[in-house]
């Protein structure tokens, strides 16, 4: 799980959580602005999933097309 905090003048504005789902999407919770490389803004909800398998017909959003077809790499392991 990745937690991102945004600060302006030392004050926290919002907290965003990105949860890496096993063999699935990236689950995003929090207020974020999702923009493509051309500057186009995607409409998002307070919680949404991003595709990481490339099979979704709604990219960059997940539509569940990965189920039974996508095998993610092993989880990252912290080294001592």
C-alpha positions in Angstrom: 0.0 0.0 0.0 1.3 3.5 -0.9 0.1 6.5 1.0 0.7 9.9 -0.5 0.3 13.2 1.4 0.1 16.6 -0.3 1.4 19.6 1.6 1.2 23.4 1.0 3.1 25.6 3.4 3.6 22.6 5.8 -0.2 21.9 6.0 -1.6 18.5 4.8 -4.2 19.0 2.1 -5.3 15.4 1.5 -4.3 11.8 1.9 -4.3 9.5 -1.1 -4.1 5.7 -0.8 -3.0 3.5 -3.6 -3.5 -0.2 -2.9 -1.8 -2.8 -5.1 -4.2 -5.6 -5.5 -2.8 -9.1 -5.9 -3.1 -10.1 -9.6 -5.4 -7.1 -10.1 -5.7 -3.4 -10.3 -4.3 -0.4 -8.5 -7.1 0.7 -6.1 -7.0 4.5 -5.6 -8.8 6.2 -2.7 -8.8 9.9 -2.1 -9.2 13.1 -4.1 -6.8 13.0 -7.1 -6.6 14.5 -10.5 -5.9 11.9 -13.2 -4.4 13.4 -16.3 -3.0 11.8 -19.5 0.3 12.9 -21.1 -1.6 15.4 -23.4 -3.2 17.1 -20.4 -6.7 15.6 -20.8 -8.4 15.1 -17.4 -10.2 11.9 -16.6 -13.3 12.1 -14.4 -12.8 10.1 -11.3 -14.8 9.1 -8.2 -13.5 9.2 -4.6 -12.4 5.5 -5.1 -11.5 3.9 -8.4 -9.2 1.2 -9.9 -6.5 1.7 -12.5 -5.7 -1.2 -14.9 -2.2 -2.7 -14.7 -2.7 -5.7 -16.9 -3.5 -3.9 -20.2 -6.6 -5.9 -20.9 -9.2 -3.4 -19.8 -11.5 -1.8 -22.5 -11.8 1.2 -20.2 -8.1 2.0 -19.8 -6.7 3.6 -17.8 -9.5 2.3 -15.5 -9.9 -1.4 -14.6 -13.0 -3.2 -15.9 -12.1 -6.6 -14.4 -10.8 -8.1 -17.6 -7.7 -9.3 -15.8 -9.6 -12.0 -13.8 -8.0 -15.4 -14.5 -5.7 -13.9 -17.1 -3.2 -11.7 -15.3 -0.4 -12.9 -13.1 1.4 -10.1 -11.3 5.0 -10.3 -10.3 5.7 -11.4 -6.7 5.3 -8.8 -4.1 8.3 -6.6 -3.3 10.2 -7.8 -0.3 12.1 -5.4 1.9 15.8 -6.3 2.3 17.3 -6.0 5.7 
